[in-house]
């Protein structure tokens, strides 16, 4: 069906691949100059080392190692920026087709904890997806509840009732923002034409719709707060005597579009896979694989979308944009369509560097010009057959063996219903099961069971990968290694909007998980270099993946480099060229070009100077806290001492859409004055960061009170002062109160570690001095 559709639209392209020849390419040229300066600095260090023009070989050697890594990392980033492209889609062309010609799409929403991820947030995401501009009978929305919460099911039932009003309203008035909490916030409300009658009719319906949404939201929040008890009967009987980690499979068809009409309401299905304490469930990757099997046996759409519960559809034509890529490009050029991550709750000046606007342009557009962007875990459309592990080479062979049940069972499991759906997909025949409720009853003990995957290829060659907590990187790389390419689709307005952490502890938790997961992939058989040698991953694509996977390692080298000034001040040595030496010019010019370029690029992206500084500052803080802990967690897991757990990050609940001049709203605004301010808790991740600050303060204090420092250059002092400025929020935390103050237990532990570090530095200096004089 896809190939025939592509032939029909040769004269009217659905998707165009356009090279970017301006900003990113100019940035690449500047980075080439920076690379040459880095190499020159390395040559200088080597010459100085062999000519014995240095005071302390240890600091010089360590600086050389760190700068060698920075040079390597810079080379990898240059590879990504060299051939950027963008994809332009034409959804208006595709929307002119008959509904019967459009492919079906299964929509996946994942949630794992009804406390950390409020159900009203999941509801808004589901409603935005069900209301997109696409034939309703071609859509089915599946919600995975890994927390097995009756509250989530209750919320979805209430949402399905509201959807019968909300979806027709959106279609009638061409509402652009179809997540109700955003639409009714005031800024996104639609204003019809100047026709007085239409305006009056619209406002009447608008007020009624807002009242219905508030009623639904109030019911869900009352149930979440315990004000309304959910009765253990009917659909909720299965939840009785269950826990989050010990429960049977629960599949409920909340709404079925039995008329199969394009103007109806899409299917809505609740899925909570079986979990048992002694059976591994593989976190989000396991949930996604269950959704794939359940949806395959029920609706079996050839394309699938997965989003996190906080990532609502911000563009009503988002599915059309994705289908333009799938139908308008060659299949091998479009394995999956990844949309950028954009956020609606960005804090002023981005204190925690969660704004990804600049990074999105660099990584997304850059990798799109190689073999395609990486899969980032949300906002991504997939070809179902590729998730089943069919490559460009073996697809024809597998289709020839599709009647051989033994071959499919060994790889995909022994569910008859699911294997039939796989066979249908291989034939491009995705006719859904007619009675979804009956199918759900049959599927419960099979494809969603915790022991279904035993002896199969799920998690390795099939589905989402299990070898890392960053299952998205692993899964996308597996698809690329088979020779497929992917598409970076930057729709306007943004396709999806989500939430970012708005407190430091939550940010640290997220960065820690990313660091651990990326290092798990790099130090494994899934290393992209192996895929270049033994599979079909392009060499430049492999380098791009290596650059991303080594993000945690780069921060460790940066942390070591940032500690060198304190070591030099404490031991009366140096690792930077002296101010009068020509090599200092290389260093200063490189730093100026690099940071001015980053500043200019941020300004081009519409960001402020303060955002640039916060990004520079928080990078140092992350290196000394979450990334360091993520690296240690990886090491403990790598040597077999401990396992890595997938820690769910807390999501901010959407604000009420009550009138903005209400007293409650005013009080809420007052409470927002401290949003973005650094908060602290008893987490051990704050110990190394506080230690880092104490070490720099101690070194600077000793230099002011008679400590010998005749061999230390001005560069070491300036670097140390800069580190203190970067950790200024920790300085404020030493004098803060409550959650804005660093707990005394953290301060005491950090002070002890700082004392040990200073003592070891002084002791090592004595050892090096004895060896040199002896």
Secondary structure, DSSP 8 states (H G I E B T S, - for coil): -HHHHHHHTTTS-SEEEEE--SHHHHHHHHHHHHHHHHHHHHHHHHHHHHTT--S-HHHHHHHHHHHHHHHHHHHHHHHHHTT-EEEEE-HHHHTTS-GGGS--EEEEEEE--TTTS-HHHHHHHHHHHHTSSS-GGGEEEEEEETT--HHHHHHHHHHHHHHHHHHHHHHHHT-S--SHHHHTTSTT-----S-HHHHHHHHHHHHHHHHHHHHHHHHHHHHHTTSS---SSGGGGGGTT-BTTBB--EEEEEE--TT--TTS--EEEEEE--B-TTS---HHHHHHHHHHHHHHHHT--SEEEEEETT-EE-STTHHHHHHHHHHHS-GGG-SEEEE--EES---GGGTT----HHHIIIIIHHHHTTT-----SSSEEEEHHHHTT--TTTHHHHHHTTT-HHHHHHHH-S-HHHHHHHHHHHTT-----S-HHHHHHHHTTTTTSTTTTTTS-BTTTBSS--SSS-HHHHHHHHHHHTT---EEE--SS-SEEE----SHHHHHHHHHHHHHHHHHHHTSTT-HHHHHHHSS--HHHHHHHHHHHTHHHHHHHHHHHHHHHHHHHHHT--SS--TTSTHHHHHHHHHHHHHHHHHHHHHHTT--HHHHHHHHHHHHHHHTTHHHHHHHHHHHHHTTS----------------S-TTSHHHHHHHHHGGGTTS----S-THHHHHHHHHHHHHHHHHHHHTT---TT--HHHHHHHHHHHHHTHHHHHHHH--GGGS--HHHHHHHHHHHHHHHHHHHHHHHHHHHHHH-
